[in-house]
Amino acid sequence: MDLMLKKRKILVTGGSKGIGLACAQVLASEGADLIISSRSEENLATAKEIIGEHKGELLTFAADISRKDDIDALGEYLVTKFGYADGIVINAGGPPMGPVLGHSDEIWTHAVNSLLMSVVRLTRIFVPLMKERKFGRIINISSTGVKQPIQGLVLSNSVRQAAGTYLKTLSADVAGDNIFINTLLPGATDTDRLASLHRTIAERTGKNLDEVIAARKSSIPAGRFGDPVNLASLAAFLLSERNGYITGQSIAVDGGQVSFPL
Ligand SMILES: NC(=O)c1ccc[n+]([C@@H]2O[C@H](COP(=O)([O-])OP(=O)(O)OC[C@H]3O[C@@H](n4cnc5c(N)ncnc54)[C@H](OP(=O)(O)O)[C@@H]3O)[C@@H](O)[C@H]2O)c1
């Protein structure tokens, strides 16, 4: 199926590694014009090499989406280069693990800025532009922790819940303008972030790293970690005009791990 993404203008934040990079790779292979963004110029240069030659444009812009000034600069860059955005993938690094009562106000504030205010600020810039063109597709990369809280990840479980509720509220406001907004909930997906979480768990529990990984895999009905491309393929469909009627949803891509009621 042709996703009709050729020449569509799409921004991917947190796009230099892992799930964000996989989204950029799939979108590039579909011929979209892309701006990929993350904090590090160096990571962006590497990502550009990994994506390689493709039919569309591929621009990069360094921005930390926990910071309002960086988001404003990213918005200005996109408008200068493309004039508008057909789609955005909102993605950033996950917050640290830690005991529920153990995070300082500074750490909570950073998590709120990275995972909630980034979503508010990016949509405040791009949704009005999408309204003018009567087309827009937005994806937020969240976590299954919003459906079934993950022990040790209270910052992620809590703050992402607020971002999801914000987007659900916004999606109803703008669906009539052909702007569709969905949240994707990765389960254990094979990236640097997952490897680092497993190392932290092994250090904190004194368990062998291989044991930690084997226990995690055995808790997943599919029996393995997800490939970032699994999630990116769904993101590409939801970002395309082939997605003509799905909005306001939170969709787990988790090999069946979350066991919330149907
Ligand atoms: N992998 C999993 O199993 C899993 C499961 C559930 C949820 N998630 C969530 O899904 C998201 C992506 O996960 P991942 O595994 O792909 O993570 P990852 O491998 O750590 O990659 C994160 C990406 O985001 C960029 N980034 C980090 N902080 C940023 C910021 N403040 N502003 C802009 N870019 C930022 C990083 O590049 P720079 O360092 O260059 O900024 C990198 O490109 C995370 O929020 C993660 O918590 C992942």
The ligand as a Gaussian input file, in Angstrom:
#p B3LYP/6-31G(d) Opt

LIG

0 1
 N       12.704000       1.631000      24.406000
 C       11.738000       1.231000      25.213000
 O       11.649000       0.062000      25.615000
 C       10.680000       2.226000      25.658000
 C        9.557000       1.752000      26.352000
 C        8.587000       2.665000      26.765000
 C        8.739000       4.004000      26.502000
 N        9.846000       4.442000      25.834000
 C        9.970000       5.877000      25.601000
 O       10.009000       6.156000      24.213000
 C       10.862000       7.282000      23.986000
 C       11.959000       6.891000      22.994000
 O       12.652000       5.806000      23.544000
 P       14.023000       5.233000      22.957000
 O       14.148000       3.908000      23.586000
 O       14.080000       5.391000      21.498000
 O       15.059000       6.244000      23.666000
 P       16.597000       6.524000      23.314000
 O       17.208000       5.353000      22.645000
 O       17.169000       7.014000      24.596000
 O       16.531000       7.751000      22.264000
 C       16.012000       8.998000      22.689000
 C       16.141000      10.011000      21.571000
 O       15.616000      11.254000      22.026000
 C       16.636000      12.278000      21.962000
 N       16.398000      13.132000      23.130000
 C       16.554000      12.818000      24.432000
 N       16.169000      13.852000      25.203000
 C       15.768000      14.842000      24.368000
 C       15.289000      16.159000      24.565000
 N       15.128000      16.674000      25.788000
 N       14.999000      16.915000      23.487000
 C       15.158000      16.402000      22.233000
 N       15.605000      15.163000      21.978000
 C       15.907000      14.390000      23.039000
 C       17.967000      11.528000      21.953000
 O       18.985000      12.221000      21.239000
 P       19.973000      13.302000      21.921000
 O       20.672000      12.590000      23.022000
 O       20.846000      13.713000      20.775000
 O       19.092000      14.428000      22.391000
 C       17.566000      10.291000      21.136000
 O       17.560000      10.593000      19.745000
 C       11.436000       7.671000      25.359000
 O       10.655000       8.700000      25.904000
 C       11.278000       6.401000      26.167000
 O       11.210000       6.632000      27.557000
 C       10.814000       3.585000      25.397000

